[in-house]
């Protein structure tokens, strides 16, 4: 009987011990899951906060700084910092990304980045066009410069001709339906065949070798914005917040590209792009504020036919128009007040030319860096997605 009681009591104890071990294992596993979930939430909230903070800094720029070359460089810096943080969060959540529908969301984002590279190329070409204007501007300034105190007929003739050449080059970029000059087929290349340089006017074409003649910045932006909608609650829950993360990065990408097209001369540029920025995102207010400021600039009468909303382009165009009017109305001998006004405009042109000469190269360098970062992030992301299909 004693032995029988001993055996009978040993079975419940073993079962109880296994139950304790099972409960502890489940608790540890639950704690690990909760820890991972908390880390994911913290990372995603930090990313959202970064986007909100960086764009808020851009939105409070002064009127003199807003849409200047320096401000555009800050915008590109904001994009690279947001994308780098986005990349880090993705790398820390690889297991989540390989599941559906997260993998599809990421794949769609990387498809958009390919289209973004085209806009980067077009913006780089736009910088090349501004640099060409700068060279013509230097000729205008040189024509005005004289050791003589009195502006003579020779100076007026040279200045008038150089202004006309500059106006013709700048008019090529406007969508007027007619091309007044075909002498600058591309930047950095010279076509030896003169017949190709004298094409009939009225044909829409690109001055760039990196985009086709039928390429449109406006249509490219519309393609990127297509089907870009904020995720719903069940989508966010089903993807552990990844849907929010990817939507935010898509919105940052689209907005930065839109600003680039608005500011820099691009083929078939337009600001009429539909934005879907729900107010519940912490960064939405900053983006809406920036969007409003840019649209207000575009609606100003003096900016409607501009080659771009870049501050330096506006100053250049204003000075060129004013100087052209002064030179056209000039009669020798020049009155002292007219001569002083011409000299003042010439000084303003020199200042603009100096800024372009100094700041265009860093801007182009920033743009190339953005291009490289997009390529690198895309390659890393596609490699991660591709690993899901490997045994």
Short mmCIF file of the C-alpha atoms (twelve columns), coordinates in Angstrom:
data_MODEL
# 
_entry.id   MODEL 
# 
loop_
_atom_site.group_PDB 
_atom_site.id 
_atom_site.type_symbol 
_atom_site.label_atom_id 
_atom_site.label_alt_id 
_atom_site.label_comp_id 
_atom_site.label_asym_id 
_atom_site.label_seq_id 
_atom_site.Cartn_x 
_atom_site.Cartn_y 
_atom_site.Cartn_z 
_atom_site.pdbx_PDB_model_num 
ATOM 1   C CA . UNK A 1   0.000  0.000   0.000   1 
ATOM 2   C CA . UNK A 2   2.779  2.486   0.826   1 
ATOM 3   C CA . UNK A 3   4.501  1.800   -2.466  1 
ATOM 4   C CA . UNK A 4   1.217  2.138   -4.276  1 
ATOM 5   C CA . UNK A 5   0.635  5.555   -2.679  1 
ATOM 6   C CA . UNK A 6   4.133  6.601   -3.692  1 
ATOM 7   C CA . UNK A 7   3.545  5.778   -7.337  1 
ATOM 8   C CA . UNK A 8   0.139  7.406   -7.293  1 
ATOM 9   C CA . UNK A 9   1.556  10.685  -5.948  1 
ATOM 10  C CA . UNK A 10  4.505  10.806  -8.406  1 
ATOM 11  C CA . UNK A 11  2.331  11.091  -11.540 1 
ATOM 12  C CA . UNK A 12  0.513  14.315  -10.560 1 
ATOM 13  C CA . UNK A 13  3.812  15.893  -9.527  1 
ATOM 14  C CA . UNK A 14  5.418  15.164  -12.936 1 
ATOM 15  C CA . UNK A 15  2.382  16.538  -14.725 1 
ATOM 16  C CA . UNK A 16  2.393  19.626  -12.493 1 
ATOM 17  C CA . UNK A 17  6.117  20.176  -13.188 1 
ATOM 18  C CA . UNK A 18  5.584  19.975  -16.938 1 
ATOM 19  C CA . UNK A 19  2.728  22.480  -16.660 1 
ATOM 20  C CA . UNK A 20  4.953  24.921  -14.752 1 
ATOM 21  C CA . UNK A 21  7.706  24.616  -17.372 1 
ATOM 22  C CA . UNK A 22  5.180  25.106  -20.173 1 
ATOM 23  C CA . UNK A 23  3.737  28.226  -18.522 1 
ATOM 24  C CA . UNK A 24  7.203  29.666  -17.987 1 
ATOM 25  C CA . UNK A 25  8.117  28.986  -21.616 1 
ATOM 26  C CA . UNK A 26  4.945  30.698  -22.819 1 
ATOM 27  C CA . UNK A 27  5.613  33.658  -20.533 1 
ATOM 28  C CA . UNK A 28  9.162  34.041  -21.823 1 
ATOM 29  C CA . UNK A 29  7.940  33.785  -25.423 1 
ATOM 30  C CA . UNK A 30  5.195  36.318  -24.709 1 
ATOM 31  C CA . UNK A 31  7.707  38.684  -23.122 1 
ATOM 32  C CA . UNK A 32  9.967  38.365  -26.165 1 
ATOM 33  C CA . UNK A 33  7.072  39.096  -28.497 1 
ATOM 34  C CA . UNK A 34  6.009  42.077  -26.412 1 
ATOM 35  C CA . UNK A 35  9.594  43.340  -26.362 1 
ATOM 36  C CA . UNK A 36  9.930  42.994  -30.136 1 
ATOM 37  C CA . UNK A 37  6.573  44.715  -30.616 1 
ATOM 38  C CA . UNK A 38  7.592  47.575  -28.339 1 
ATOM 39  C CA . UNK A 39  10.896 48.014  -30.176 1 
ATOM 40  C CA . UNK A 40  9.068  48.101  -33.521 1 
ATOM 41  C CA . UNK A 41  6.639  50.723  -32.250 1 
ATOM 42  C CA . UNK A 42  9.449  52.848  -30.827 1 
ATOM 43  C CA . UNK A 43  11.409 52.688  -34.106 1 
ATOM 44  C CA . UNK A 44  8.373  53.560  -36.199 1 
ATOM 45  C CA . UNK A 45  7.352  56.429  -33.917 1 
ATOM 46  C CA . UNK A 46  10.921 57.751  -34.032 1 
ATOM 47  C CA . UNK A 47  10.809 57.683  -37.835 1 
ATOM 48  C CA . UNK A 48  7.503  59.564  -37.926 1 
ATOM 49  C CA . UNK A 49  8.884  62.126  -35.477 1 
ATOM 50  C CA . UNK A 50  12.043 62.574  -37.583 1 
ATOM 51  C CA . UNK A 51  9.986  63.290  -40.709 1 
ATOM 52  C CA . UNK A 52  7.785  65.777  -38.827 1 
ATOM 53  C CA . UNK A 53  10.737 67.574  -37.228 1 
ATOM 54  C CA . UNK A 54  12.834 67.884  -40.385 1 
ATOM 55  C CA . UNK A 55  9.999  69.187  -42.560 1 
ATOM 56  C CA . UNK A 56  8.896  71.563  -39.808 1 
ATOM 57  C CA . UNK A 57  12.396 73.075  -39.949 1 
ATOM 58  C CA . UNK A 58  11.988 73.593  -43.692 1 
ATOM 59  C CA . UNK A 59  8.510  75.098  -43.368 1 
ATOM 60  C CA . UNK A 60  9.617  77.999  -41.134 1 
ATOM 61  C CA . UNK A 61  12.261 79.268  -43.569 1 
ATOM 62  C CA . UNK A 62  12.316 83.018  -44.087 1 
ATOM 63  C CA . UNK A 63  10.979 84.548  -47.295 1 
ATOM 64  C CA . UNK A 64  14.529 85.288  -48.474 1 
ATOM 65  C CA . UNK A 65  15.691 81.711  -47.881 1 
ATOM 66  C CA . UNK A 66  12.577 79.862  -49.035 1 
ATOM 67  C CA . UNK A 67  13.051 78.094  -52.417 1 
ATOM 68  C CA . UNK A 68  16.637 79.341  -52.705 1 
ATOM 69  C CA . UNK A 69  19.433 77.022  -53.823 1 
ATOM 70  C CA . UNK A 70  20.523 76.721  -50.186 1 
ATOM 71  C CA . UNK A 71  16.980 75.772  -49.136 1 
ATOM 72  C CA . UNK A 72  16.735 73.120  -51.873 1 
ATOM 73  C CA . UNK A 73  19.984 71.621  -50.589 1 
ATOM 74  C CA . UNK A 74  18.431 71.446  -47.111 1 
ATOM 75  C CA . UNK A 75  15.402 69.715  -48.654 1 
ATOM 76  C CA . UNK A 76  17.649 67.089  -50.241 1 
ATOM 77  C CA . UNK A 77  19.436 66.618  -46.902 1 
ATOM 78  C CA . UNK A 78  16.057 66.027  -45.249 1 
ATOM 79  C CA . UNK A 79  15.215 63.380  -47.832 1 
ATOM 80  C CA . UNK A 80  18.503 61.502  -47.400 1 
ATOM 81  C CA . UNK A 81  18.184 61.525  -43.597 1 
ATOM 82  C CA . UNK A 82  14.581 60.244  -43.770 1 
ATOM 83  C CA . UNK A 83  15.488 57.522  -46.243 1 
ATOM 84  C CA . UNK A 84  18.462 56.432  -44.143 1 
ATOM 85  C CA . UNK A 85  16.246 56.101  -41.058 1 
ATOM 86  C CA . UNK A 86  13.688 54.254  -43.205 1 
ATOM 87  C CA . UNK A 87  16.405 51.844  -44.348 1 
ATOM 88  C CA . UNK A 88  17.528 51.188  -40.773 1 
ATOM 89  C CA . UNK A 89  13.976 50.395  -39.628 1 
ATOM 90  C CA . UNK A 90  13.557 48.009  -42.558 1 
ATOM 91  C CA . UNK A 91  16.807 46.216  -41.741 1 
ATOM 92  C CA . UNK A 92  15.712 45.813  -38.127 1 
ATOM 93  C CA . UNK A 93  12.405 44.215  -39.174 1 
ATOM 94  C CA . UNK A 94  13.472 41.829  -41.913 1 
ATOM 95  C CA . UNK A 95  11.205 39.017  -40.758 1 
ATOM 96  C CA . UNK A 96  8.118  41.200  -41.008 1 
ATOM 97  C CA . UNK A 97  8.996  42.447  -44.481 1 
ATOM 98  C CA . UNK A 98  9.085  39.001  -46.036 1 
ATOM 99  C CA . UNK A 99  5.417  38.395  -45.246 1 
ATOM 100 C CA . UNK A 100 2.406  39.478  -47.277 1 
ATOM 101 C CA . UNK A 101 1.230  42.227  -47.766 1 
ATOM 102 C CA . UNK A 102 4.357  43.987  -46.489 1 
ATOM 103 C CA . UNK A 103 6.463  42.613  -49.329 1 
ATOM 104 C CA . UNK A 104 4.031  44.044  -51.894 1 
ATOM 105 C CA . UNK A 105 4.059  47.478  -50.227 1 
ATOM 106 C CA . UNK A 106 7.854  47.564  -50.333 1 
ATOM 107 C CA . UNK A 107 7.967  46.344  -53.913 1 
ATOM 108 C CA . UNK A 108 5.611  49.172  -54.944 1 
ATOM 109 C CA . UNK A 109 7.811  51.697  -53.171 1 
ATOM 110 C CA . UNK A 110 10.920 50.511  -54.981 1 
ATOM 111 C CA . UNK A 111 9.030  50.753  -58.277 1 
ATOM 112 C CA . UNK A 112 8.352  54.393  -57.475 1 
ATOM 113 C CA . UNK A 113 12.013 55.017  -56.736 1 
ATOM 114 C CA . UNK A 114 12.897 53.959  -60.289 1 
ATOM 115 C CA . UNK A 115 10.624 56.723  -61.573 1 
ATOM 116 C CA . UNK A 116 12.210 59.071  -59.062 1 
ATOM 117 C CA . UNK A 117 15.614 58.493  -60.661 1 
ATOM 118 C CA . UNK A 118 14.267 59.909  -63.939 1 
ATOM 119 C CA . UNK A 119 13.203 63.085  -62.167 1 
ATOM 120 C CA . UNK A 120 16.635 63.327  -60.522 1 
ATOM 121 C CA . UNK A 121 18.176 63.126  -63.992 1 
ATOM 122 C CA . UNK A 122 15.802 65.779  -65.323 1 
ATOM 123 C CA . UNK A 123 16.573 68.072  -62.368 1 
ATOM 124 C CA . UNK A 124 20.293 67.583  -62.951 1 
ATOM 125 C CA . UNK A 125 19.759 68.632  -66.556 1 
ATOM 126 C CA . UNK A 126 17.824 71.640  -65.263 1 
ATOM 127 C CA . UNK A 127 20.863 72.642  -63.221 1 
ATOM 128 C CA . UNK A 128 22.885 72.354  -66.407 1 
ATOM 129 C CA . UNK A 129 20.481 74.748  -68.108 1 
ATOM 130 C CA . UNK A 130 20.834 77.283  -65.297 1 
ATOM 131 C CA . UNK A 131 24.601 76.976  -65.589 1 
ATOM 132 C CA . UNK A 132 24.283 77.790  -69.311 1 
ATOM 133 C CA . UNK A 133 22.263 80.885  -68.417 1 
ATOM 134 C CA . UNK A 134 24.995 81.852  -65.996 1 
ATOM 135 C CA . UNK A 135 27.581 81.759  -68.780 1 
ATOM 136 C CA . UNK A 136 25.424 84.039  -70.933 1 
ATOM 137 C CA . UNK A 137 24.887 86.242  -67.897 1 
ATOM 138 C CA . UNK A 138 28.643 86.635  -67.517 1 
ATOM 139 C CA . UNK A 139 28.756 87.903  -71.116 1 
ATOM 140 C CA . UNK A 140 26.062 90.484  -70.304 1 
ATOM 141 C CA . UNK A 141 27.984 91.636  -67.237 1 
ATOM 142 C CA . UNK A 142 31.199 91.796  -69.229 1 
ATOM 143 C CA . UNK A 143 29.500 93.916  -71.890 1 
ATOM 144 C CA . UNK A 144 28.329 96.364  -69.238 1 
ATOM 145 C CA . UNK A 145 31.692 96.539  -67.529 1 
ATOM 146 C CA . UNK A 146 33.827 99.408  -68.712 1 
ATOM 147 C CA . UNK A 147 36.618 101.565 -67.407 1 
ATOM 148 C CA . UNK A 148 34.897 104.526 -68.995 1 
ATOM 149 C CA . UNK A 149 32.577 106.517 -66.746 1 
ATOM 150 C CA . UNK A 150 30.139 106.994 -69.608 1 
ATOM 151 C CA . UNK A 151 28.343 104.079 -71.299 1 
ATOM 152 C CA . UNK A 152 28.896 104.400 -75.023 1 
ATOM 153 C CA . UNK A 153 27.211 103.107 -78.155 1 
ATOM 154 C CA . UNK A 154 29.508 100.078 -78.393 1 
ATOM 155 C CA . UNK A 155 28.637 98.972  -74.880 1 
ATOM 156 C CA . UNK A 156 24.938 99.388  -75.489 1 
ATOM 157 C CA . UNK A 157 25.138 97.331  -78.689 1 
ATOM 158 C CA . UNK A 158 27.122 94.513  -77.033 1 
ATOM 159 C CA . UNK A 159 24.829 94.490  -73.996 1 
ATOM 160 C CA . UNK A 160 21.705 94.434  -76.164 1 
ATOM 161 C CA . UNK A 161 23.044 91.491  -78.213 1 
ATOM 162 C CA . UNK A 162 24.120 89.493  -75.150 1 
ATOM 163 C CA . UNK A 163 20.727 90.099  -73.513 1 
ATOM 164 C CA . UNK A 164 18.988 88.861  -76.652 1 
ATOM 165 C CA . UNK A 165 21.128 85.701  -76.687 1 
ATOM 166 C CA . UNK A 166 20.317 85.064  -73.034 1 
ATOM 167 C CA . UNK A 167 16.593 85.655  -73.609 1 
ATOM 168 C CA . UNK A 168 16.576 83.208  -76.515 1 
ATOM 169 C CA . UNK A 169 18.213 80.483  -74.435 1 
ATOM 170 C CA . UNK A 170 15.795 81.009  -71.544 1 
ATOM 171 C CA . UNK A 171 12.766 81.065  -73.840 1 
ATOM 172 C CA . UNK A 172 13.669 77.567  -75.026 1 
ATOM 173 C CA . UNK A 173 12.641 76.236  -71.625 1 
ATOM 174 C CA . UNK A 174 9.174  77.789  -71.622 1 
ATOM 175 C CA . UNK A 175 6.198  75.928  -73.004 1 
ATOM 176 C CA . UNK A 176 5.339  78.539  -75.621 1 
ATOM 177 C CA . UNK A 177 4.837  76.081  -78.461 1 
ATOM 178 C CA . UNK A 178 7.635  77.633  -80.506 1 
ATOM 179 C CA . UNK A 179 11.357 77.233  -80.104 1 
ATOM 180 C CA . UNK A 180 13.214 80.414  -81.012 1 
ATOM 181 C CA . UNK A 181 16.684 78.944  -80.815 1 
ATOM 182 C CA . UNK A 182 18.041 75.488  -81.417 1 
ATOM 183 C CA . UNK A 183 21.718 76.248  -80.976 1 
ATOM 184 C CA . UNK A 184 22.087 74.403  -77.679 1 
ATOM 185 C CA . UNK A 185 21.036 70.846  -78.344 1 
ATOM 186 C CA . UNK A 186 22.538 69.462  -75.141 1 
ATOM 187 C CA . UNK A 187 24.855 70.325  -72.312 1 
ATOM 188 C CA . UNK A 188 28.382 68.985  -72.272 1 
ATOM 189 C CA . UNK A 189 28.208 67.635  -75.832 1 
ATOM 190 C CA . UNK A 190 28.719 69.346  -79.152 1 
ATOM 191 C CA . UNK A 191 27.030 68.091  -82.293 1 
ATOM 192 C CA . UNK A 192 29.349 68.447  -85.238 1 
ATOM 193 C CA . UNK A 193 26.510 68.100  -87.713 1 
ATOM 194 C CA . UNK A 194 25.041 71.590  -88.057 1 
ATOM 195 C CA . UNK A 195 21.967 70.236  -89.789 1 
ATOM 196 C CA . UNK A 196 20.916 68.626  -86.502 1 
ATOM 197 C CA . UNK A 197 21.313 71.942  -84.736 1 
ATOM 198 C CA . UNK A 198 18.867 73.714  -87.057 1 
ATOM 199 C CA . UNK A 199 15.661 71.829  -86.522 1 
ATOM 200 C CA . UNK A 200 12.288 73.346  -87.399 1 
ATOM 201 C CA . UNK A 201 10.608 75.308  -84.643 1 
ATOM 202 C CA . UNK A 202 7.418  74.155  -82.981 1 
ATOM 203 C CA . UNK A 203 8.648  70.690  -81.975 1 
ATOM 204 C CA . UNK A 204 8.622  69.684  -78.331 1 
ATOM 205 C CA . UNK A 205 11.902 68.121  -77.419 1 
ATOM 206 C CA . UNK A 206 14.275 67.624  -74.531 1 
ATOM 207 C CA . UNK A 207 17.558 69.462  -74.169 1 
ATOM 208 C CA . UNK A 208 18.777 66.494  -72.148 1 
ATOM 209 C CA . UNK A 209 20.469 63.271  -73.146 1 
ATOM 210 C CA . UNK A 210 19.132 61.479  -70.069 1 
ATOM 211 C CA . UNK A 211 15.395 61.709  -70.810 1 
ATOM 212 C CA . UNK A 212 13.582 61.168  -74.091 1 
ATOM 213 C CA . UNK A 213 11.945 63.919  -76.113 1 
ATOM 214 C CA . UNK A 214 8.486  62.676  -75.130 1 
ATOM 215 C CA . UNK A 215 9.311  62.440  -71.418 1 
ATOM 216 C CA . UNK A 216 7.156  64.552  -69.099 1 
ATOM 217 C CA . UNK A 217 7.993  65.550  -65.528 1 
ATOM 218 C CA . UNK A 218 4.310  66.175  -64.858 1 
ATOM 219 C CA . UNK A 219 3.236  62.713  -66.028 1 
ATOM 220 C CA . UNK A 220 6.082  61.112  -64.105 1 
ATOM 221 C CA . UNK A 221 4.906  62.762  -60.891 1 
ATOM 222 C CA . UNK A 222 1.332  61.682  -61.583 1 
ATOM 223 C CA . UNK A 223 2.540  58.122  -62.095 1 
ATOM 224 C CA . UNK A 224 4.348  58.171  -58.735 1 
ATOM 225 C CA . UNK A 225 1.281  59.626  -56.989 1 
ATOM 226 C CA . UNK A 226 -1.037 57.059  -58.583 1 
ATOM 227 C CA . UNK A 227 -2.670 54.646  -56.093 1 
ATOM 228 C CA . UNK A 228 -0.830 56.271  -53.185 1 
ATOM 229 C CA . UNK A 229 -3.437 56.263  -50.395 1 
ATOM 230 C CA . UNK A 230 -3.086 56.215  -46.629 1 
ATOM 231 C CA . UNK A 231 -3.463 52.744  -45.051 1 
ATOM 232 C CA . UNK A 232 -6.573 51.955  -43.049 1 
ATOM 233 C CA . UNK A 233 -6.608 50.720  -39.489 1 
ATOM 234 C CA . UNK A 234 -6.830 47.022  -40.334 1 
ATOM 235 C CA . UNK A 235 -3.981 47.414  -42.872 1 
ATOM 236 C CA . UNK A 236 -1.778 48.978  -40.209 1 
ATOM 237 C CA . UNK A 237 -2.591 46.224  -37.721 1 
ATOM 238 C CA . UNK A 238 -2.096 43.455  -40.273 1 
ATOM 239 C CA . UNK A 239 1.364  44.745  -41.191 1 
ATOM 240 C CA . UNK A 240 2.529  45.615  -37.664 1 
ATOM 241 C CA . UNK A 241 2.737  49.276  -38.659 1 
ATOM 242 C CA . UNK A 242 4.852  48.684  -41.767 1 
ATOM 243 C CA . UNK A 243 2.056  50.066  -43.962 1 
ATOM 244 C CA . UNK A 244 2.305  53.429  -42.153 1 
ATOM 245 C CA . UNK A 245 6.077  53.407  -42.477 1 
ATOM 246 C CA . UNK A 246 6.051  52.779  -46.232 1 
ATOM 247 C CA . UNK A 247 3.245  55.278  -46.868 1 
ATOM 248 C CA . UNK A 248 5.205  57.971  -45.044 1 
ATOM 249 C CA . UNK A 249 8.338  57.315  -47.083 1 
ATOM 250 C CA . UNK A 250 6.299  57.295  -50.298 1 
ATOM 251 C CA . UNK A 251 4.841  60.686  -49.331 1 
ATOM 252 C CA . UNK A 252 8.282  62.108  -48.546 1 
ATOM 253 C CA . UNK A 253 9.589  60.858  -51.892 1 
ATOM 254 C CA . UNK A 254 6.682  62.329  -53.858 1 
ATOM 255 C CA . UNK A 255 6.785  65.683  -52.091 1 
ATOM 256 C CA . UNK A 256 10.536 66.181  -52.507 1 
ATOM 257 C CA . UNK A 257 10.319 65.307  -56.211 1 
ATOM 258 C CA . UNK A 258 7.381  67.695  -56.644 1 
ATOM 259 C CA . UNK A 259 9.384  70.536  -55.090 1 
ATOM 260 C CA . UNK A 260 12.350 69.745  -57.364 1 
ATOM 261 C CA . UNK A 261 10.158 69.898  -60.473 1 
ATOM 262 C CA . UNK A 262 8.589  73.134  -59.226 1 
ATOM 263 C CA . UNK A 263 11.921 74.826  -58.502 1 
ATOM 264 C CA . UNK A 264 14.237 73.664  -61.283 1 
ATOM 265 C CA . UNK A 265 13.658 73.826  -65.067 1 
ATOM 266 C CA . UNK A 266 12.259 70.446  -66.125 1 
ATOM 267 C CA . UNK A 267 10.687 69.195  -69.316 1 
ATOM 268 C CA . UNK A 268 6.874  69.583  -69.223 1 
ATOM 269 C CA . UNK A 269 6.778  70.683  -65.577 1 
ATOM 270 C CA . UNK A 270 3.533  71.246  -63.727 1 
ATOM 271 C CA . UNK A 271 2.489  71.725  -60.102 1 
ATOM 272 C CA . UNK A 272 -0.996 70.260  -60.509 1 
ATOM 273 C CA . UNK A 273 -0.396 66.973  -58.697 1 
ATOM 274 C CA . UNK A 274 -2.911 65.392  -56.319 1 
ATOM 275 C CA . UNK A 275 -1.547 64.919  -52.794 1 
ATOM 276 C CA . UNK A 276 -3.148 62.597  -50.272 1 
ATOM 277 C CA . UNK A 277 -1.797 63.654  -46.875 1 
ATOM 278 C CA . UNK A 278 -4.169 62.702  -44.030 1 
ATOM 279 C CA . UNK A 279 -4.144 65.022  -41.055 1 
ATOM 280 C CA . UNK A 280 -3.573 62.238  -38.512 1 
ATOM 281 C CA . UNK A 281 0.115  62.001  -39.432 1 
ATOM 282 C CA . UNK A 282 2.415  64.132  -37.298 1 
ATOM 283 C CA . UNK A 283 4.243  65.435  -40.373 1 
ATOM 284 C CA . UNK A 284 1.127  66.404  -42.342 1 
ATOM 285 C CA . UNK A 285 0.917  69.993  -41.046 1 
ATOM 286 C CA . UNK A 286 4.489  70.769  -42.125 1 
ATOM 287 C CA . UNK A 287 3.924  69.329  -45.605 1 
ATOM 288 C CA . UNK A 288 0.635  71.177  -46.064 1 
ATOM 289 C CA . UNK A 289 2.274  74.417  -44.944 1 
ATOM 290 C CA . UNK A 290 5.120  73.945  -47.432 1 
ATOM 291 C CA . UNK A 291 2.675  72.993  -50.177 1 
ATOM 292 C CA . UNK A 292 0.658  76.141  -49.517 1 
ATOM 293 C CA . UNK A 293 3.713  78.402  -49.555 1 
ATOM 294 C CA . UNK A 294 4.943  76.931  -52.835 1 
ATOM 295 C CA . UNK A 295 1.540  77.232  -54.494 1 
ATOM 296 C CA . UNK A 296 1.286  80.846  -53.316 1 
ATOM 297 C CA . UNK A 297 4.638  81.559  -54.984 1 
ATOM 298 C CA . UNK A 298 3.513  79.884  -58.194 1 
ATOM 299 C CA . UNK A 299 0.306  81.946  -58.314 1 
ATOM 300 C CA . UNK A 300 2.088  85.296  -58.186 1 
ATOM 301 C CA . UNK A 301 1.643  87.092  -61.539 1 
ATOM 302 C CA . UNK A 302 5.386  87.571  -61.987 1 
ATOM 303 C CA . UNK A 303 6.043  83.837  -61.458 1 
ATOM 304 C CA . UNK A 304 3.408  82.288  -63.712 1 
ATOM 305 C CA . UNK A 305 5.613  82.129  -66.813 1 
ATOM 306 C CA . UNK A 306 8.842  81.507  -64.945 1 
ATOM 307 C CA . UNK A 307 11.283 78.753  -65.861 1 
ATOM 308 C CA . UNK A 308 11.256 77.630  -62.222 1 
ATOM 309 C CA . UNK A 309 10.367 78.799  -58.732 1 
ATOM 310 C CA . UNK A 310 13.987 78.803  -57.580 1 
ATOM 311 C CA . UNK A 311 14.687 82.125  -55.891 1 
ATOM 312 C CA . UNK A 312 17.801 82.747  -57.965 1 
ATOM 313 C CA . UNK A 313 15.876 82.155  -61.211 1 
ATOM 314 C CA . UNK A 314 13.349 84.777  -60.168 1 
ATOM 315 C CA . UNK A 315 16.095 87.307  -59.413 1 
ATOM 316 C CA . UNK A 316 17.816 86.537  -62.708 1 
ATOM 317 C CA . UNK A 317 14.649 86.890  -64.779 1 
ATOM 318 C CA . UNK A 318 13.650 90.099  -63.000 1 
ATOM 319 C CA . UNK A 319 17.043 91.713  -63.542 1 
ATOM 320 C CA . UNK A 320 17.226 90.615  -67.178 1 
ATOM 321 C CA . UNK A 321 13.758 92.012  -67.949 1 
ATOM 322 C CA . UNK A 322 14.515 95.292  -66.209 1 
ATOM 323 C CA . UNK A 323 17.902 95.704  -67.865 1 
ATOM 324 C CA . UNK A 324 16.426 94.870  -71.288 1 
ATOM 325 C CA . UNK A 325 13.777 97.575  -70.854 1 
ATOM 326 C CA . UNK A 326 16.419 100.107 -69.792 1 
ATOM 327 C CA . UNK A 327 18.753 99.287  -72.692 1 
ATOM 328 C CA . UNK A 328 15.932 99.336  -75.247 1 
ATOM 329 C CA . UNK A 329 14.797 102.770 -74.083 1 
ATOM 330 C CA . UNK A 330 18.328 104.182 -73.860 1 
ATOM 331 C CA . UNK A 331 19.286 107.082 -76.100 1 
ATOM 332 C CA . UNK A 332 22.738 108.550 -76.334 1 
ATOM 333 C CA . UNK A 333 23.976 110.451 -74.536 1 
ATOM 334 C CA . UNK A 334 22.544 108.654 -71.496 1 
ATOM 335 C CA . UNK A 335 20.989 110.713 -68.760 1 
ATOM 336 C CA . UNK A 336 22.745 110.413 -65.425 1 
ATOM 337 C CA . UNK A 337 19.765 108.856 -63.650 1 
ATOM 338 C CA . UNK A 338 19.364 106.221 -66.409 1 
ATOM 339 C CA . UNK A 339 23.067 105.413 -66.299 1 
ATOM 340 C CA . UNK A 340 22.909 104.968 -62.517 1 
ATOM 341 C CA . UNK A 341 19.885 102.685 -62.836 1 
ATOM 342 C CA . UNK A 342 21.649 100.531 -65.450 1 
ATOM 343 C CA . UNK A 343 24.689 100.264 -63.198 1 
ATOM 344 C CA . UNK A 344 22.527 99.247  -60.225 1 
ATOM 345 C CA . UNK A 345 20.810 96.497  -62.215 1 
ATOM 346 C CA . UNK A 346 24.221 95.381  -63.471 1 
ATOM 347 C CA . UNK A 347 25.392 95.045  -59.859 1 
ATOM 348 C CA . UNK A 348 22.310 92.975  -59.026 1 
ATOM 349 C CA . UNK A 349 23.036 90.716  -61.996 1 
ATOM 350 C CA . UNK A 350 26.630 90.319  -60.837 1 
ATOM 351 C CA . UNK A 351 25.388 89.284  -57.401 1 
ATOM 352 C CA . UNK A 352 23.019 86.675  -58.881 1 
ATOM 353 C CA . UNK A 353 25.769 85.398  -61.162 1 
ATOM 354 C CA . UNK A 354 28.098 85.057  -58.175 1 
ATOM 355 C CA . UNK A 355 25.542 82.985  -56.239 1 
ATOM 356 C CA . UNK A 356 24.954 80.692  -59.229 1 
ATOM 357 C CA . UNK A 357 28.668 80.247  -59.773 1 
ATOM 358 C CA . UNK A 358 29.170 79.316  -56.108 1 
ATOM 359 C CA . UNK A 359 26.059 77.280  -55.290 1 
ATOM 360 C CA . UNK A 360 25.136 75.322  -58.425 1 
ATOM 361 C CA . UNK A 361 27.978 72.810  -58.052 1 
ATOM 362 C CA . UNK A 362 27.099 71.894  -54.423 1 
ATOM 363 C CA . UNK A 363 23.435 71.581  -55.441 1 
ATOM 364 C CA . UNK A 364 24.345 69.214  -58.262 1 
ATOM 365 C CA . UNK A 365 26.523 67.228  -55.841 1 
ATOM 366 C CA . UNK A 366 23.589 66.916  -53.429 1 
ATOM 367 C CA . UNK A 367 21.343 65.720  -56.238 1 
ATOM 368 C CA . UNK A 368 23.846 63.070  -57.305 1 
ATOM 369 C CA . UNK A 369 24.074 61.913  -53.693 1 
ATOM 370 C CA . UNK A 370 20.275 61.554  -53.540 1 
ATOM 371 C CA . UNK A 371 20.390 59.529  -56.766 1 
ATOM 372 C CA . UNK A 372 23.067 57.250  -55.334 1 
ATOM 373 C CA . UNK A 373 21.241 56.813  -52.012 1 
ATOM 374 C CA . UNK A 374 17.992 55.877  -53.772 1 
ATOM 375 C CA . UNK A 375 19.826 53.301  -55.875 1 
ATOM 376 C CA . UNK A 376 21.599 51.862  -52.848 1 
ATOM 377 C CA . UNK A 377 18.448 51.611  -50.734 1 
ATOM 378 C CA . UNK A 378 16.537 50.000  -53.592 1 
ATOM 379 C CA . UNK A 379 19.269 47.421  -54.226 1 
ATOM 380 C CA . UNK A 380 19.420 46.516  -50.534 1 
ATOM 381 C CA . UNK A 381 15.638 46.268  -50.291 1 
ATOM 382 C CA . UNK A 382 15.270 44.096  -53.388 1 
ATOM 383 C CA . UNK A 383 18.008 41.808  -52.097 1 
ATOM 384 C CA . UNK A 384 16.101 41.459  -48.841 1 
ATOM 385 C CA . UNK A 385 12.832 40.687  -50.649 1 
ATOM 386 C CA . UNK A 386 14.616 38.242  -52.932 1 
ATOM 387 C CA . UNK A 387 15.940 36.278  -49.973 1 
ATOM 388 C CA . UNK A 388 12.367 35.209  -49.188 1 
ATOM 389 C CA . UNK A 389 12.363 33.018  -52.287 1 
ATOM 390 C CA . UNK A 390 15.640 31.343  -51.417 1 
ATOM 391 C CA . UNK A 391 15.670 28.051  -49.470 1 
# 
